[in-house]
Amino acid sequence: MATLKVKEVINKKDGCRLGHVCDVEIDVCTGQVACLIVCRGGRMFGHYGCESDLHIPWCDVDVVGDDIILVCYSPPPTPQPCNSSRRGFGFFK
């Protein structure tokens, strides 16, 4: 884990720097890494001040090098905002 924390994560699909590994999730049944948790912004005072973390499944990790980790990551789609012209709970048209 300590060696992963110093590595930068880069998306192979677009060359974007995603951040640094801040934690990993372990599958307790198999003892294997389930996903990398990548902090996208700078952290102040430990966990405070961090933007939303990325959870990258281990199957998306392509290469773990000396300095960087290359991943094939597709971010989940962002939810569409609600139609503000509609009022109420949508029970009636």
Distance bins in CASP14 RR format, pairs under 12 A and 6 or more apart:
PFRMAT RR
TARGET T0000
AUTHOR 0000-0000-0000
RMODE 2
METHOD distances of the structure
MODEL  1
1 7 0 0 0 0 0 1 0 0 0 0 0
1 21 0 0 0 0 1 0 0 0 0 0 0
1 22 0 0 0 0 0 1 0 0 0 0 0
1 23 0 0 0 0 1 0 0 0 0 0 0
1 24 1 0 0 1 0 0 0 0 0 0 0
1 25 0 0 0 0 0 1 0 0 0 0 0
1 26 0 0 0 0 1 0 0 0 0 0 0
1 33 0 0 0 0 1 0 0 0 0 0 0
1 36 0 0 0 0 0 1 0 0 0 0 0
1 37 0 0 0 0 0 1 0 0 0 0 0
2 21 0 0 0 0 0 1 0 0 0 0 0
2 23 0 0 0 0 0 1 0 0 0 0 0
2 24 0 0 0 0 0 1 0 0 0 0 0
3 21 0 0 0 0 1 0 0 0 0 0 0
3 24 0 0 0 0 0 1 0 0 0 0 0
3 64 0 0 0 0 1 0 0 0 0 0 0
3 65 0 0 0 0 0 1 0 0 0 0 0
3 66 0 0 0 0 1 0 0 0 0 0 0
3 67 0 0 0 0 0 1 0 0 0 0 0
3 69 0 0 0 0 0 1 0 0 0 0 0
4 20 0 0 0 0 1 0 0 0 0 0 0
4 21 1 0 1 0 0 0 0 0 0 0 0
4 22 0 0 0 0 1 0 0 0 0 0 0
4 23 0 0 0 0 1 0 0 0 0 0 0
4 24 1 0 0 1 0 0 0 0 0 0 0
4 33 0 0 0 0 1 0 0 0 0 0 0
4 35 0 0 0 0 0 1 0 0 0 0 0
4 36 1 0 0 1 0 0 0 0 0 0 0
4 37 0 0 0 0 0 1 0 0 0 0 0
4 38 0 0 0 0 0 1 0 0 0 0 0
4 56 0 0 0 0 0 1 0 0 0 0 0
4 58 0 0 0 0 0 1 0 0 0 0 0
4 61 0 0 0 0 0 1 0 0 0 0 0
4 64 1 0 0 1 0 0 0 0 0 0 0
4 65 0 0 0 0 0 1 0 0 0 0 0
4 66 0 0 0 0 0 1 0 0 0 0 0
4 67 0 0 0 0 0 1 0 0 0 0 0
4 68 0 0 0 0 0 1 0 0 0 0 0
4 69 1 0 0 1 0 0 0 0 0 0 0
5 19 0 0 0 0 0 1 0 0 0 0 0
5 20 1 0 0 1 0 0 0 0 0 0 0
5 21 1 0 1 0 0 0 0 0 0 0 0
5 22 1 0 0 1 0 0 0 0 0 0 0
5 23 0 0 0 0 1 0 0 0 0 0 0
5 24 0 0 0 0 1 0 0 0 0 0 0
5 36 0 0 0 0 0 1 0 0 0 0 0
5 37 0 0 0 0 0 1 0 0 0 0 0
5 38 0 0 0 0 0 1 0 0 0 0 0
5 39 0 0 0 0 1 0 0 0 0 0 0
5 43 0 0 0 0 0 1 0 0 0 0 0
5 69 0 0 0 0 0 1 0 0 0 0 0
6 19 0 0 0 0 0 1 0 0 0 0 0
6 20 1 0 0 1 0 0 0 0 0 0 0
6 21 0 0 0 0 1 0 0 0 0 0 0
6 22 0 0 0 0 0 1 0 0 0 0 0
6 64 0 0 0 0 0 1 0 0 0 0 0
6 65 0 0 0 0 0 1 0 0 0 0 0
6 66 0 0 0 0 0 1 0 0 0 0 0
6 67 0 0 0 0 1 0 0 0 0 0 0
6 68 0 0 0 0 0 1 0 0 0 0 0
6 69 0 0 0 0 0 1 0 0 0 0 0
7 17 0 0 0 0 0 1 0 0 0 0 0
7 18 0 0 0 0 0 1 0 0 0 0 0
7 19 0 0 0 0 1 0 0 0 0 0 0
7 20 1 0 0 1 0 0 0 0 0 0 0
7 21 1 0 0 1 0 0 0 0 0 0 0
7 22 0 0 0 0 0 1 0 0 0 0 0
7 24 0 0 0 0 0 1 0 0 0 0 0
7 36 0 0 0 0 1 0 0 0 0 0 0
7 38 0 0 0 0 0 1 0 0 0 0 0
7 61 0 0 0 0 0 1 0 0 0 0 0
7 63 0 0 0 0 0 1 0 0 0 0 0
7 64 1 0 0 1 0 0 0 0 0 0 0
7 65 1 0 0 1 0 0 0 0 0 0 0
7 66 0 0 0 0 1 0 0 0 0 0 0
7 67 1 0 0 1 0 0 0 0 0 0 0
7 68 1 0 1 0 0 0 0 0 0 0 0
7 69 1 0 1 0 0 0 0 0 0 0 0
7 70 0 0 0 0 0 1 0 0 0 0 0
7 71 0 0 0 0 0 1 0 0 0 0 0
8 15 0 0 0 0 0 1 0 0 0 0 0
8 16 0 0 0 0 0 1 0 0 0 0 0
8 17 1 0 0 1 0 0 0 0 0 0 0
8 18 0 0 0 0 1 0 0 0 0 0 0
8 19 1 0 1 0 0 0 0 0 0 0 0
8 20 1 0 1 0 0 0 0 0 0 0 0
8 21 0 0 0 0 1 0 0 0 0 0 0
8 22 0 0 0 0 0 1 0 0 0 0 0
8 36 0 0 0 0 0 1 0 0 0 0 0
8 38 0 0 0 0 1 0 0 0 0 0 0
8 39 0 0 0 0 0 1 0 0 0 0 0
8 40 0 0 0 0 0 1 0 0 0 0 0
8 64 0 0 0 0 0 1 0 0 0 0 0
8 65 0 0 0 0 0 1 0 0 0 0 0
8 66 0 0 0 0 0 1 0 0 0 0 0
8 67 1 0 0 1 0 0 0 0 0 0 0
8 68 1 0 1 0 0 0 0 0 0 0 0
8 69 1 0 0 1 0 0 0 0 0 0 0
8 70 0 0 0 0 0 1 0 0 0 0 0
8 71 0 0 0 0 0 1 0 0 0 0 0
9 15 0 0 0 0 0 1 0 0 0 0 0
9 16 0 0 0 0 1 0 0 0 0 0 0
9 17 1 0 0 1 0 0 0 0 0 0 0
9 18 1 0 1 0 0 0 0 0 0 0 0
9 19 1 0 1 0 0 0 0 0 0 0 0
9 20 1 0 0 1 0 0 0 0 0 0 0
9 21 1 0 0 1 0 0 0 0 0 0 0
9 22 0 0 0 0 0 1 0 0 0 0 0
9 24 0 0 0 0 0 1 0 0 0 0 0
9 35 0 0 0 0 0 1 0 0 0 0 0
9 36 1 0 0 1 0 0 0 0 0 0 0
9 37 0 0 0 0 0 1 0 0 0 0 0
9 38 1 0 1 0 0 0 0 0 0 0 0
9 39 0 0 0 0 1 0 0 0 0 0 0
9 40 0 0 0 0 1 0 0 0 0 0 0
9 53 0 0 0 0 0 1 0 0 0 0 0
9 54 1 0 0 1 0 0 0 0 0 0 0
9 55 0 0 0 0 0 1 0 0 0 0 0
9 56 1 0 0 1 0 0 0 0 0 0 0
9 60 0 0 0 0 0 1 0 0 0 0 0
9 61 0 0 0 0 1 0 0 0 0 0 0
9 62 0 0 0 0 0 1 0 0 0 0 0
9 63 0 0 0 0 0 1 0 0 0 0 0
9 64 0 0 0 0 0 1 0 0 0 0 0
9 65 0 0 0 0 0 1 0 0 0 0 0
9 67 0 0 0 0 0 1 0 0 0 0 0
9 68 1 0 0 1 0 0 0 0 0 0 0
9 69 1 0 1 0 0 0 0 0 0 0 0
9 70 0 0 0 0 1 0 0 0 0 0 0
9 71 1 0 1 0 0 0 0 0 0 0 0
9 72 0 0 0 0 0 1 0 0 0 0 0
9 73 0 0 0 0 1 0 0 0 0 0 0
10 16 1 0 0 1 0 0 0 0 0 0 0
10 17 1 0 1 0 0 0 0 0 0 0 0
10 18 1 0 0 1 0 0 0 0 0 0 0
10 19 0 0 0 0 1 0 0 0 0 0 0
10 20 0 0 0 0 0 1 0 0 0 0 0
10 21 0 0 0 0 0 1 0 0 0 0 0
10 38 0 0 0 0 0 1 0 0 0 0 0
10 56 0 0 0 0 0 1 0 0 0 0 0
10 61 0 0 0 0 0 1 0 0 0 0 0
10 62 0 0 0 0 1 0 0 0 0 0 0
10 63 0 0 0 0 1 0 0 0 0 0 0
10 64 0 0 0 0 0 1 0 0 0 0 0
10 65 0 0 0 0 0 1 0 0 0 0 0
10 67 0 0 0 0 0 1 0 0 0 0 0
10 68 1 0 1 0 0 0 0 0 0 0 0
10 69 1 0 0 1 0 0 0 0 0 0 0
10 70 1 0 1 0 0 0 0 0 0 0 0
10 71 1 0 0 1 0 0 0 0 0 0 0
10 72 0 0 0 0 0 1 0 0 0 0 0
10 73 0 0 0 0 1 0 0 0 0 0 0
11 17 0 0 0 0 1 0 0 0 0 0 0
11 18 1 0 1 0 0 0 0 0 0 0 0
11 19 0 0 0 0 1 0 0 0 0 0 0
11 38 0 0 0 0 0 1 0 0 0 0 0
11 40 0 0 0 0 0 1 0 0 0 0 0
11 54 0 0 0 0 1 0 0 0 0 0 0
11 56 0 0 0 0 1 0 0 0 0 0 0
11 60 0 0 0 0 1 0 0 0 0 0 0
11 61 0 0 0 0 0 1 0 0 0 0 0
11 62 0 0 0 0 1 0 0 0 0 0 0
11 68 0 0 0 0 0 1 0 0 0 0 0
11 69 0 0 0 0 0 1 0 0 0 0 0
11 70 1 0 0 1 0 0 0 0 0 0 0
11 71 1 0 1 0 0 0 0 0 0 0 0
11 72 1 0 0 1 0 0 0 0 0 0 0
11 73 1 0 1 0 0 0 0 0 0 0 0
11 74 0 0 0 0 1 0 0 0 0 0 0
11 75 0 0 0 0 1 0 0 0 0 0 0
12 18 0 0 0 0 0 1 0 0 0 0 0
12 56 0 0 0 0 0 1 0 0 0 0 0
12 60 0 0 0 0 1 0 0 0 0 0 0
12 61 0 0 0 0 0 1 0 0 0 0 0
12 62 1 0 0 1 0 0 0 0 0 0 0
12 63 0 0 0 0 1 0 0 0 0 0 0
12 68 0 0 0 0 0 1 0 0 0 0 0
12 69 0 0 0 0 0 1 0 0 0 0 0
12 70 1 0 1 0 0 0 0 0 0 0 0
12 71 1 0 0 1 0 0 0 0 0 0 0
12 72 1 0 1 0 0 0 0 0 0 0 0
12 73 0 0 0 0 1 0 0 0 0 0 0
12 74 0 0 0 0 0 1 0 0 0 0 0
13 60 0 0 0 0 0 1 0 0 0 0 0
13 62 0 0 0 0 0 1 0 0 0 0 0
13 70 0 0 0 0 0 1 0 0 0 0 0
13 71 0 0 0 0 1 0 0 0 0 0 0
13 72 1 0 1 0 0 0 0 0 0 0 0
13 73 1 0 0 1 0 0 0 0 0 0 0
13 74 1 0 0 1 0 0 0 0 0 0 0
13 75 0 0 0 0 1 0 0 0 0 0 0
14 70 0 0 0 0 0 1 0 0 0 0 0
14 71 0 0 0 0 0 1 0 0 0 0 0
14 72 0 0 0 0 0 1 0 0 0 0 0
14 73 0 0 0 0 1 0 0 0 0 0 0
14 74 0 0 0 0 1 0 0 0 0 0 0
14 75 0 0 0 0 0 1 0 0 0 0 0
15 68 0 0 0 0 0 1 0 0 0 0 0
15 70 0 0 0 0 1 0 0 0 0 0 0
15 71 0 0 0 0 0 1 0 0 0 0 0
15 72 0 0 0 0 0 1 0 0 0 0 0
15 73 0 0 0 0 0 1 0 0 0 0 0
16 38 0 0 0 0 0 1 0 0 0 0 0
16 40 0 0 0 0 0 1 0 0 0 0 0
16 54 0 0 0 0 0 1 0 0 0 0 0
16 70 0 0 0 0 0 1 0 0 0 0 0
16 71 0 0 0 0 0 1 0 0 0 0 0
16 72 0 0 0 0 0 1 0 0 0 0 0
16 73 0 0 0 0 1 0 0 0 0 0 0
16 74 0 0 0 0 0 1 0 0 0 0 0
16 75 0 0 0 0 1 0 0 0 0 0 0
17 38 0 0 0 0 0 1 0 0 0 0 0
17 39 0 0 0 0 0 1 0 0 0 0 0
17 40 0 0 0 0 1 0 0 0 0 0 0
17 41 0 0 0 0 0 1 0 0 0 0 0
17 54 0 0 0 0 0 1 0 0 0 0 0
17 68 0 0 0 0 1 0 0 0 0 0 0
17 69 0 0 0 0 0 1 0 0 0 0 0
17 70 0 0 0 0 0 1 0 0 0 0 0
17 71 0 0 0 0 0 1 0 0 0 0 0
17 73 0 0 0 0 0 1 0 0 0 0 0
18 36 0 0 0 0 1 0 0 0 0 0 0
18 37 0 0 0 0 0 1 0 0 0 0 0
18 38 1 0 1 0 0 0 0 0 0 0 0
18 39 0 0 0 0 1 0 0 0 0 0 0
18 40 1 0 0 1 0 0 0 0 0 0 0
18 41 0 0 0 0 0 1 0 0 0 0 0
18 51 0 0 0 0 0 1 0 0 0 0 0
18 52 0 0 0 0 0 1 0 0 0 0 0
18 53 0 0 0 0 0 1 0 0 0 0 0
18 54 1 0 1 0 0 0 0 0 0 0 0
18 55 0 0 0 0 0 1 0 0 0 0 0
18 56 1 0 0 1 0 0 0 0 0 0 0
18 60 0 0 0 0 0 1 0 0 0 0 0
18 61 0 0 0 0 0 1 0 0 0 0 0
18 68 0 0 0 0 0 1 0 0 0 0 0
18 69 0 0 0 0 1 0 0 0 0 0 0
18 70 0 0 0 0 0 1 0 0 0 0 0
18 71 1 0 0 1 0 0 0 0 0 0 0
18 72 0 0 0 0 0 1 0 0 0 0 0
18 73 1 0 0 1 0 0 0 0 0 0 0
18 74 0 0 0 0 0 1 0 0 0 0 0
18 75 0 0 0 0 1 0 0 0 0 0 0
19 36 0 0 0 0 0 1 0 0 0 0 0
19 37 0 0 0 0 0 1 0 0 0 0 0
19 38 1 0 1 0 0 0 0 0 0 0 0
19 39 1 0 0 1 0 0 0 0 0 0 0
19 40 1 0 1 0 0 0 0 0 0 0 0
19 41 1 0 0 1 0 0 0 0 0 0 0
19 42 0 0 0 0 1 0 0 0 0 0 0
19 43 0 0 0 0 0 1 0 0 0 0 0
19 50 0 0 0 0 0 1 0 0 0 0 0
19 51 0 0 0 0 1 0 0 0 0 0 0
19 52 0 0 0 0 0 1 0 0 0 0 0
19 53 0 0 0 0 1 0 0 0 0 0 0
19 54 1 0 0 1 0 0 0 0 0 0 0
19 56 0 0 0 0 0 1 0 0 0 0 0
19 68 0 0 0 0 0 1 0 0 0 0 0
19 69 0 0 0 0 1 0 0 0 0 0 0
19 71 0 0 0 0 0 1 0 0 0 0 0
19 73 0 0 0 0 0 1 0 0 0 0 0
20 36 0 0 0 0 1 0 0 0 0 0 0
20 37 0 0 0 0 0 1 0 0 0 0 0
20 38 1 0 0 1 0 0 0 0 0 0 0
20 39 1 0 0 1 0 0 0 0 0 0 0
20 40 0 0 0 0 1 0 0 0 0 0 0
20 41 0 0 0 0 1 0 0 0 0 0 0
20 42 0 0 0 0 1 0 0 0 0 0 0
20 43 0 0 0 0 1 0 0 0 0 0 0
20 50 0 0 0 0 0 1 0 0 0 0 0
20 53 0 0 0 0 0 1 0 0 0 0 0
20 54 0 0 0 0 0 1 0 0 0 0 0
20 67 0 0 0 0 0 1 0 0 0 0 0
20 68 0 0 0 0 1 0 0 0 0 0 0
20 69 0 0 0 0 1 0 0 0 0 0 0
21 33 0 0 0 0 0 1 0 0 0 0 0
21 35 0 0 0 0 0 1 0 0 0 0 0
21 36 1 0 1 0 0 0 0 0 0 0 0
21 37 1 0 0 1 0 0 0 0 0 0 0
21 38 1 0 1 0 0 0 0 0 0 0 0
21 39 1 0 0 1 0 0 0 0 0 0 0
21 40 0 0 0 0 0 1 0 0 0 0 0
21 53 0 0 0 0 0 1 0 0 0 0 0
21 54 0 0 0 0 1 0 0 0 0 0 0
21 55 0 0 0 0 0 1 0 0 0 0 0
21 56 0 0 0 0 1 0 0 0 0 0 0
21 58 0 0 0 0 0 1 0 0 0 0 0
21 61 0 0 0 0 0 1 0 0 0 0 0
21 64 0 0 0 0 0 1 0 0 0 0 0
21 68 0 0 0 0 0 1 0 0 0 0 0
21 69 1 0 0 1 0 0 0 0 0 0 0
21 71 0 0 0 0 0 1 0 0 0 0 0
22 36 0 0 0 0 1 0 0 0 0 0 0
22 37 1 0 1 0 0 0 0 0 0 0 0
22 38 1 0 0 1 0 0 0 0 0 0 0
22 39 1 1 0 0 0 0 0 0 0 0 0
22 40 0 0 0 0 1 0 0 0 0 0 0
22 41 0 0 0 0 1 0 0 0 0 0 0
22 42 0 0 0 0 1 0 0 0 0 0 0
22 43 1 0 0 1 0 0 0 0 0 0 0
22 46 0 0 0 0 1 0 0 0 0 0 0
22 47 0 0 0 0 1 0 0 0 0 0 0
22 49 0 0 0 0 0 1 0 0 0 0 0
22 50 1 0 0 1 0 0 0 0 0 0 0
22 51 0 0 0 0 0 1 0 0 0 0 0
22 52 0 0 0 0 0 1 0 0 0 0 0
22 53 1 0 0 1 0 0 0 0 0 0 0
22 54 0 0 0 0 1 0 0 0 0 0 0
22 55 0 0 0 0 0 1 0 0 0 0 0
22 56 0 0 0 0 0 1 0 0 0 0 0
23 33 0 0 0 0 0 1 0 0 0 0 0
23 34 0 0 0 0 0 1 0 0 0 0 0
23 35 0 0 0 0 1 0 0 0 0 0 0
23 36 0 0 0 0 1 0 0 0 0 0 0
23 37 1 0 1 0 0 0 0 0 0 0 0
23 38 0 0 0 0 1 0 0 0 0 0 0
23 39 0 0 0 0 1 0 0 0 0 0 0
23 43 0 0 0 0 0 1 0 0 0 0 0
23 46 0 0 0 0 0 1 0 0 0 0 0
23 47 0 0 0 0 1 0 0 0 0 0 0
23 50 0 0 0 0 0 1 0 0 0 0 0
23 53 1 0 0 1 0 0 0 0 0 0 0
23 54 0 0 0 0 0 1 0 0 0 0 0
23 55 0 0 0 0 1 0 0 0 0 0 0
23 56 0 0 0 0 0 1 0 0 0 0 0
24 31 0 0 0 0 0 1 0 0 0 0 0
24 32 0 0 0 0 0 1 0 0 0 0 0
24 33 1 0 1 0 0 0 0 0 0 0 0
24 34 1 0 0 1 0 0 0 0 0 0 0
24 35 1 0 0 1 0 0 0 0 0 0 0
24 36 1 0 1 0 0 0 0 0 0 0 0
24 37 1 0 0 1 0 0 0 0 0 0 0
24 38 0 0 0 0 0 1 0 0 0 0 0
24 53 0 0 0 0 0 1 0 0 0 0 0
24 55 0 0 0 0 0 1 0 0 0 0 0
24 56 0 0 0 0 0 1 0 0 0 0 0
24 57 0 0 0 0 0 1 0 0 0 0 0
24 58 0 0 0 0 1 0 0 0 0 0 0
24 61 0 0 0 0 0 1 0 0 0 0 0
24 64 0 0 0 0 0 1 0 0 0 0 0
24 69 0 0 0 0 0 1 0 0 0 0 0
25 31 0 0 0 0 0 1 0 0 0 0 0
25 32 0 0 0 0 0 1 0 0 0 0 0
25 33 1 0 0 1 0 0 0 0 0 0 0
25 34 1 0 1 0 0 0 0 0 0 0 0
25 35 1 0 1 0 0 0 0 0 0 0 0
25 36 0 0 0 0 1 0 0 0 0 0 0
25 37 1 0 0 1 0 0 0 0 0 0 0
25 38 0 0 0 0 0 1 0 0 0 0 0
25 53 0 0 0 0 0 1 0 0 0 0 0
25 55 1 0 0 1 0 0 0 0 0 0 0
25 56 0 0 0 0 0 1 0 0 0 0 0
25 57 0 0 0 0 1 0 0 0 0 0 0
25 58 0 0 0 0 1 0 0 0 0 0 0
26 32 1 0 0 1 0 0 0 0 0 0 0
26 33 1 0 0 1 0 0 0 0 0 0 0
26 34 1 0 0 1 0 0 0 0 0 0 0
26 35 0 0 0 0 1 0 0 0 0 0 0
26 36 0 0 0 0 0 1 0 0 0 0 0
26 37 0 0 0 0 0 1 0 0 0 0 0
26 58 0 0 0 0 1 0 0 0 0 0 0
27 33 1 0 0 1 0 0 0 0 0 0 0
27 34 1 0 1 0 0 0 0 0 0 0 0
27 35 0 0 0 0 1 0 0 0 0 0 0
27 57 0 0 0 0 0 1 0 0 0 0 0
27 58 0 0 0 0 1 0 0 0 0 0 0
27 59 0 0 0 0 0 1 0 0 0 0 0
28 34 0 0 0 0 1 0 0 0 0 0 0
30 58 0 0 0 0 0 1 0 0 0 0 0
31 58 0 0 0 0 0 1 0 0 0 0 0
32 57 0 0 0 0 0 1 0 0 0 0 0
32 58 1 0 0 1 0 0 0 0 0 0 0
32 59 0 0 0 0 0 1 0 0 0 0 0
32 61 0 0 0 0 0 1 0 0 0 0 0
33 55 0 0 0 0 0 1 0 0 0 0 0
33 56 0 0 0 0 0 1 0 0 0 0 0
33 57 0 0 0 0 1 0 0 0 0 0 0
33 58 1 0 1 0 0 0 0 0 0 0 0
33 59 0 0 0 0 0 1 0 0 0 0 0
33 60 0 0 0 0 0 1 0 0 0 0 0
33 61 0 0 0 0 1 0 0 0 0 0 0
33 64 0 0 0 0 0 1 0 0 0 0 0
33 69 0 0 0 0 0 1 0 0 0 0 0
34 55 0 0 0 0 1 0 0 0 0 0 0
34 56 0 0 0 0 0 1 0 0 0 0 0
34 57 1 0 0 1 0 0 0 0 0 0 0
34 58 1 0 1 0 0 0 0 0 0 0 0
34 59 0 0 0 0 1 0 0 0 0 0 0
34 60 0 0 0 0 0 1 0 0 0 0 0
34 61 0 0 0 0 0 1 0 0 0 0 0
35 53 0 0 0 0 0 1 0 0 0 0 0
35 54 0 0 0 0 1 0 0 0 0 0 0
35 55 1 0 1 0 0 0 0 0 0 0 0
35 56 1 0 1 0 0 0 0 0 0 0 0
35 57 1 0 1 0 0 0 0 0 0 0 0
35 58 1 0 1 0 0 0 0 0 0 0 0
35 59 0 0 0 0 1 0 0 0 0 0 0
35 60 0 0 0 0 1 0 0 0 0 0 0
35 61 0 0 0 0 1 0 0 0 0 0 0
35 71 0 0 0 0 0 1 0 0 0 0 0
35 73 0 0 0 0 0 1 0 0 0 0 0
36 53 0 0 0 0 1 0 0 0 0 0 0
36 54 0 0 0 0 1 0 0 0 0 0 0
36 55 1 0 0 1 0 0 0 0 0 0 0
36 56 1 0 1 0 0 0 0 0 0 0 0
36 57 0 0 0 0 1 0 0 0 0 0 0
36 58 1 0 0 1 0 0 0 0 0 0 0
36 59 0 0 0 0 0 1 0 0 0 0 0
36 60 0 0 0 0 1 0 0 0 0 0 0
36 61 1 0 0 1 0 0 0 0 0 0 0
36 62 0 0 0 0 0 1 0 0 0 0 0
36 64 0 0 0 0 1 0 0 0 0 0 0
36 69 1 0 0 1 0 0 0 0 0 0 0
36 70 0 0 0 0 0 1 0 0 0 0 0
36 71 1 0 0 1 0 0 0 0 0 0 0
36 73 0 0 0 0 1 0 0 0 0 0 0
37 47 0 0 0 0 0 1 0 0 0 0 0
37 50 0 0 0 0 0 1 0 0 0 0 0
37 52 0 0 0 0 0 1 0 0 0 0 0
37 53 1 0 1 0 0 0 0 0 0 0 0
37 54 1 0 0 1 0 0 0 0 0 0 0
37 55 1 0 1 0 0 0 0 0 0 0 0
37 56 1 0 0 1 0 0 0 0 0 0 0
37 57 0 0 0 0 0 1 0 0 0 0 0
37 58 0 0 0 0 0 1 0 0 0 0 0
38 50 0 0 0 0 0 1 0 0 0 0 0
38 51 0 0 0 0 0 1 0 0 0 0 0
38 52 0 0 0 0 0 1 0 0 0 0 0
38 53 1 0 0 1 0 0 0 0 0 0 0
38 54 1 0 1 0 0 0 0 0 0 0 0
38 55 1 0 0 1 0 0 0 0 0 0 0
38 56 1 0 0 1 0 0 0 0 0 0 0
38 57 0 0 0 0 0 1 0 0 0 0 0
38 60 0 0 0 0 0 1 0 0 0 0 0
38 61 0 0 0 0 0 1 0 0 0 0 0
38 68 0 0 0 0 0 1 0 0 0 0 0
38 69 0 0 0 0 1 0 0 0 0 0 0
38 71 0 0 0 0 1 0 0 0 0 0 0
38 73 0 0 0 0 1 0 0 0 0 0 0
38 75 0 0 0 0 0 1 0 0 0 0 0
39 46 0 0 0 0 1 0 0 0 0 0 0
39 47 0 0 0 0 1 0 0 0 0 0 0
39 48 0 0 0 0 0 1 0 0 0 0 0
39 49 0 0 0 0 1 0 0 0 0 0 0
39 50 1 0 1 0 0 0 0 0 0 0 0
39 51 1 0 0 1 0 0 0 0 0 0 0
39 52 0 0 0 0 1 0 0 0 0 0 0
39 53 1 0 1 0 0 0 0 0 0 0 0
39 54 0 0 0 0 1 0 0 0 0 0 0
39 55 0 0 0 0 0 1 0 0 0 0 0
39 56 0 0 0 0 0 1 0 0 0 0 0
40 49 0 0 0 0 0 1 0 0 0 0 0
40 50 1 0 0 1 0 0 0 0 0 0 0
40 51 1 0 1 0 0 0 0 0 0 0 0
40 52 1 0 0 1 0 0 0 0 0 0 0
40 53 1 0 0 1 0 0 0 0 0 0 0
40 54 1 0 0 1 0 0 0 0 0 0 0
40 55 0 0 0 0 0 1 0 0 0 0 0
40 56 0 0 0 0 0 1 0 0 0 0 0
40 73 0 0 0 0 0 1 0 0 0 0 0
40 75 0 0 0 0 0 1 0 0 0 0 0
41 47 0 0 0 0 0 1 0 0 0 0 0
41 48 0 0 0 0 0 1 0 0 0 0 0
41 49 1 0 0 1 0 0 0 0 0 0 0
41 50 1 0 1 0 0 0 0 0 0 0 0
41 51 1 0 1 0 0 0 0 0 0 0 0
41 52 0 0 0 0 1 0 0 0 0 0 0
41 53 0 0 0 0 1 0 0 0 0 0 0
41 54 0 0 0 0 0 1 0 0 0 0 0
42 48 0 0 0 0 0 1 0 0 0 0 0
42 49 1 0 0 1 0 0 0 0 0 0 0
42 50 1 0 0 1 0 0 0 0 0 0 0
42 51 1 0 0 1 0 0 0 0 0 0 0
42 53 0 0 0 0 0 1 0 0 0 0 0
43 49 1 0 0 1 0 0 0 0 0 0 0
43 50 1 0 1 0 0 0 0 0 0 0 0
43 51 0 0 0 0 1 0 0 0 0 0 0
43 53 0 0 0 0 0 1 0 0 0 0 0
44 50 0 0 0 0 1 0 0 0 0 0 0
44 51 0 0 0 0 0 1 0 0 0 0 0
47 53 0 0 0 0 1 0 0 0 0 0 0
52 75 0 0 0 0 0 1 0 0 0 0 0
52 76 0 0 0 0 0 1 0 0 0 0 0
52 78 0 0 0 0 0 1 0 0 0 0 0
54 60 0 0 0 0 0 1 0 0 0 0 0
54 69 0 0 0 0 0 1 0 0 0 0 0
54 71 0 0 0 0 1 0 0 0 0 0 0
54 73 1 0 0 1 0 0 0 0 0 0 0
54 74 0 0 0 0 0 1 0 0 0 0 0
54 75 1 0 0 1 0 0 0 0 0 0 0
54 76 0 0 0 0 1 0 0 0 0 0 0
55 71 0 0 0 0 0 1 0 0 0 0 0
55 73 0 0 0 0 1 0 0 0 0 0 0
55 75 0 0 0 0 0 1 0 0 0 0 0
55 76 0 0 0 0 1 0 0 0 0 0 0
56 62 0 0 0 0 0 1 0 0 0 0 0
56 69 0 0 0 0 1 0 0 0 0 0 0
56 70 0 0 0 0 0 1 0 0 0 0 0
56 71 1 0 1 0 0 0 0 0 0 0 0
56 72 0 0 0 0 1 0 0 0 0 0 0
56 73 1 0 1 0 0 0 0 0 0 0 0
56 74 0 0 0 0 0 1 0 0 0 0 0
56 75 0 0 0 0 1 0 0 0 0 0 0
56 76 0 0 0 0 0 1 0 0 0 0 0
57 71 0 0 0 0 1 0 0 0 0 0 0
57 72 0 0 0 0 0 1 0 0 0 0 0
57 73 0 0 0 0 1 0 0 0 0 0 0
57 74 0 0 0 0 0 1 0 0 0 0 0
57 76 0 0 0 0 0 1 0 0 0 0 0
58 64 0 0 0 0 0 1 0 0 0 0 0
58 69 0 0 0 0 0 1 0 0 0 0 0
58 71 0 0 0 0 1 0 0 0 0 0 0
58 72 0 0 0 0 0 1 0 0 0 0 0
58 73 0 0 0 0 0 1 0 0 0 0 0
59 71 0 0 0 0 1 0 0 0 0 0 0
59 72 0 0 0 0 1 0 0 0 0 0 0
59 73 0 0 0 0 0 1 0 0 0 0 0
60 69 0 0 0 0 0 1 0 0 0 0 0
60 70 0 0 0 0 1 0 0 0 0 0 0
60 71 1 0 1 0 0 0 0 0 0 0 0
60 72 1 0 1 0 0 0 0 0 0 0 0
60 73 1 0 1 0 0 0 0 0 0 0 0
60 74 0 0 0 0 1 0 0 0 0 0 0
60 75 0 0 0 0 0 1 0 0 0 0 0
61 68 0 0 0 0 0 1 0 0 0 0 0
61 69 1 0 0 1 0 0 0 0 0 0 0
61 70 1 0 0 1 0 0 0 0 0 0 0
61 71 1 0 1 0 0 0 0 0 0 0 0
61 72 0 0 0 0 1 0 0 0 0 0 0
61 73 0 0 0 0 1 0 0 0 0 0 0
62 68 0 0 0 0 0 1 0 0 0 0 0
62 69 0 0 0 0 1 0 0 0 0 0 0
62 70 1 0 1 0 0 0 0 0 0 0 0
62 71 1 0 0 1 0 0 0 0 0 0 0
62 72 1 0 1 0 0 0 0 0 0 0 0
62 73 0 0 0 0 1 0 0 0 0 0 0
63 69 1 0 0 1 0 0 0 0 0 0 0
63 70 1 0 1 0 0 0 0 0 0 0 0
63 71 0 0 0 0 1 0 0 0 0 0 0
63 72 0 0 0 0 0 1 0 0 0 0 0
64 70 0 0 0 0 1 0 0 0 0 0 0
64 71 0 0 0 0 1 0 0 0 0 0 0
65 71 0 0 0 0 0 1 0 0 0 0 0
82 88 0 0 0 0 0 1 0 0 0 0 0
82 89 0 0 0 0 0 1 0 0 0 0 0
82 90 0 0 0 0 0 1 0 0 0 0 0
83 90 0 0 0 0 0 1 0 0 0 0 0
86 92 0 0 0 0 0 1 0 0 0 0 0
86 93 0 0 0 0 1 0 0 0 0 0 0
87 93 0 0 0 0 0 1 0 0 0 0 0
END
